[in-house]
């Protein structure tokens, strides 16, 4: 998203972006997940990477980002409907 804080995000491990609909919500919800030690997904050593593990490693990080975005969207839906809990 040029011109926003998200413009500087790096896609290292997993990210997700979904629109947030509703009368008062012309937004998108985004999440970028990664490891704190700088590990880049899909860079597994030796036989783990060679046997298809790199794709599985990337998919697991992306799935975590999707889950986080869905949780935020559900919370925002509840807030929009007046449920403050």
C-alpha positions as protocol buffer text, in pm:
chain_id: "A"
residue {
  index: 1
  type: UNK
  ca { x: 0 y: 0 z: 0 }
}
residue {
  index: 2
  type: UNK
  ca { x: 207 y: 297 z: -121 }
}
residue {
  index: 3
  type: UNK
  ca { x: 196 y: 597 z: 107 }
}
residue {
  index: 4
  type: UNK
  ca { x: 103 y: 392 z: 417 }
}
residue {
  index: 5
  type: UNK
  ca { x: 299 y: 227 z: 696 }
}
residue {
  index: 6
  type: UNK
  ca { x: 252 y: -104 z: 514 }
}
residue {
  index: 7
  type: UNK
  ca { x: 458 y: 28 z: 220 }
}
residue {
  index: 8
  type: UNK
  ca { x: 776 y: -56 z: 411 }
}
residue {
  index: 9
  type: UNK
  ca { x: 682 y: -412 z: 509 }
}
residue {
  index: 10
  type: UNK
  ca { x: 912 y: -687 z: 397 }
}
residue {
  index: 11
  type: UNK
  ca { x: 768 y: -1017 z: 282 }
}
residue {
  index: 12
  type: UNK
  ca { x: 1004 y: -1253 z: 458 }
}
residue {
  index: 13
  type: UNK
  ca { x: 785 y: -1534 z: 577 }
}
residue {
  index: 14
  type: UNK
  ca { x: 412 y: -1484 z: 547 }
}
residue {
  index: 15
  type: UNK
  ca { x: 163 y: -1208 z: 484 }
}
residue {
  index: 16
  type: UNK
  ca { x: -208 y: -1170 z: 422 }
}
residue {
  index: 17
  type: UNK
  ca { x: -429 y: -885 z: 307 }
}
residue {
  index: 18
  type: UNK
  ca { x: -811 y: -890 z: 305 }
}
residue {
  index: 19
  type: UNK
  ca { x: -1073 y: -619 z: 251 }
}
residue {
  index: 20
  type: UNK
  ca { x: -1292 y: -518 z: 542 }
}
residue {
  index: 21
  type: UNK
  ca { x: -1643 y: -436 z: 431 }
}
residue {
  index: 22
  type: UNK
  ca { x: -1926 y: -259 z: 601 }
}
residue {
  index: 23
  type: UNK
  ca { x: -2093 y: 76 z: 618 }
}
residue {
  index: 24
  type: UNK
  ca { x: -1822 y: 236 z: 832 }
}
residue {
  index: 25
  type: UNK
  ca { x: -1526 y: 20 z: 734 }
}
residue {
  index: 26
  type: UNK
  ca { x: -1367 y: 107 z: 400 }
}
residue {
  index: 27
  type: UNK
  ca { x: -1042 y: -59 z: 506 }
}
residue {
  index: 28
  type: UNK
  ca { x: -821 y: -357 z: 454 }
}
residue {
  index: 29
  type: UNK
  ca { x: -675 y: -574 z: 726 }
}
residue {
  index: 30
  type: UNK
  ca { x: -317 y: -687 z: 680 }
}
residue {
  index: 31
  type: UNK
  ca { x: -70 y: -896 z: 874 }
}
residue {
  index: 32
  type: UNK
  ca { x: 291 y: -980 z: 816 }
}
residue {
  index: 33
  type: UNK
  ca { x: 445 y: -1257 z: 1025 }
}
residue {
  index: 34
  type: UNK
  ca { x: 800 y: -1373 z: 1061 }
}
residue {
  index: 35
  type: UNK
  ca { x: 1061 y: -1494 z: 1299 }
}
residue {
  index: 36
  type: UNK
  ca { x: 1236 y: -1260 z: 1538 }
}
residue {
  index: 37
  type: UNK
  ca { x: 1580 y: -1394 z: 1446 }
}
residue {
  index: 38
  type: UNK
  ca { x: 1557 y: -1290 z: 1080 }
}
residue {
  index: 39
  type: UNK
  ca { x: 1499 y: -1640 z: 944 }
}
residue {
  index: 40
  type: UNK
  ca { x: 1357 y: -1630 z: 591 }
}
residue {
  index: 41
  type: UNK
  ca { x: 1093 y: -1895 z: 513 }
}
residue {
  index: 42
  type: UNK
  ca { x: 1174 y: -2158 z: 256 }
}
residue {
  index: 43
  type: UNK
  ca { x: 1546 y: -2162 z: 319 }
}
residue {
  index: 44
  type: UNK
  ca { x: 1571 y: -2499 z: 492 }
}
residue {
  index: 45
  type: UNK
  ca { x: 1908 y: -2675 z: 490 }
}
residue {
  index: 46
  type: UNK
  ca { x: 1997 y: -2985 z: 291 }
}
residue {
  index: 47
  type: UNK
  ca { x: 1752 y: -3270 z: 261 }
}
residue {
  index: 48
  type: UNK
  ca { x: 1472 y: -3082 z: 439 }
}
residue {
  index: 49
  type: UNK
  ca { x: 1463 y: -2818 z: 169 }
}
residue {
  index: 50
  type: UNK
  ca { x: 1528 y: -3063 z: -116 }
}
residue {
  index: 51
  type: UNK
  ca { x: 1235 y: -3290 z: -26 }
}
residue {
  index: 52
  type: UNK
  ca { x: 966 y: -3022 z: -59 }
}
residue {
  index: 53
  type: UNK
  ca { x: 1008 y: -2881 z: 288 }
}
residue {
  index: 54
  type: UNK
  ca { x: 1072 y: -2529 z: 160 }
}
residue {
  index: 55
  type: UNK
  ca { x: 718 y: -2500 z: 19 }
}
residue {
  index: 56
  type: UNK
  ca { x: 568 y: -2640 z: 338 }
}
residue {
  index: 57
  type: UNK
  ca { x: 771 y: -2393 z: 544 }
}
residue {
  index: 58
  type: UNK
  ca { x: 645 y: -2097 z: 337 }
}
residue {
  index: 59
  type: UNK
  ca { x: 283 y: -2219 z: 347 }
}
residue {
  index: 60
  type: UNK
  ca { x: 283 y: -2251 z: 726 }
}
residue {
  index: 61
  type: UNK
  ca { x: 391 y: -1887 z: 773 }
}
residue {
  index: 62
  type: UNK
  ca { x: 128 y: -1766 z: 525 }
}
residue {
  index: 63
  type: UNK
  ca { x: -140 y: -1970 z: 704 }
}
residue {
  index: 64
  type: UNK
  ca { x: -48 y: -1797 z: 1031 }
}
residue {
  index: 65
  type: UNK
  ca { x: -86 y: -1456 z: 866 }
}
residue {
  index: 66
  type: UNK
  ca { x: -426 y: -1559 z: 723 }
}
residue {
  index: 67
  type: UNK
  ca { x: -542 y: -1673 z: 1066 }
}
residue {
  index: 68
  type: UNK
  ca { x: -434 y: -1346 z: 1226 }
}
residue {
  index: 69
  type: UNK
  ca { x: -614 y: -1139 z: 961 }
}
residue {
  index: 70
  type: UNK
  ca { x: -932 y: -1345 z: 1004 }
}
residue {
  index: 71
  type: UNK
  ca { x: -921 y: -1293 z: 1381 }
}
residue {
  index: 72
  type: UNK
  ca { x: -889 y: -916 z: 1337 }
}
residue {
  index: 73
  type: UNK
  ca { x: -1171 y: -912 z: 1081 }
}
residue {
  index: 74
  type: UNK
  ca { x: -1399 y: -1107 z: 1316 }
}
residue {
  index: 75
  type: UNK
  ca { x: -1321 y: -866 z: 1600 }
}
residue {
  index: 76
  type: UNK
  ca { x: -1385 y: -564 z: 1376 }
}
residue {
  index: 77
  type: UNK
  ca { x: -1715 y: -716 z: 1258 }
}
residue {
  index: 78
  type: UNK
  ca { x: -1825 y: -750 z: 1622 }
}
residue {
  index: 79
  type: UNK
  ca { x: -1724 y: -392 z: 1698 }
}
residue {
  index: 80
  type: UNK
  ca { x: -1913 y: -268 z: 1394 }
}
residue {
  index: 81
  type: UNK
  ca { x: -2226 y: -446 z: 1509 }
}
residue {
  index: 82
  type: UNK
  ca { x: -2203 y: -283 z: 1853 }
}
residue {
  index: 83
  type: UNK
  ca { x: -2052 y: -576 z: 2047 }
}
residue {
  index: 84
  type: UNK
  ca { x: -1772 y: -425 z: 2253 }
}
residue {
  index: 85
  type: UNK
  ca { x: -1650 y: -753 z: 2400 }
}
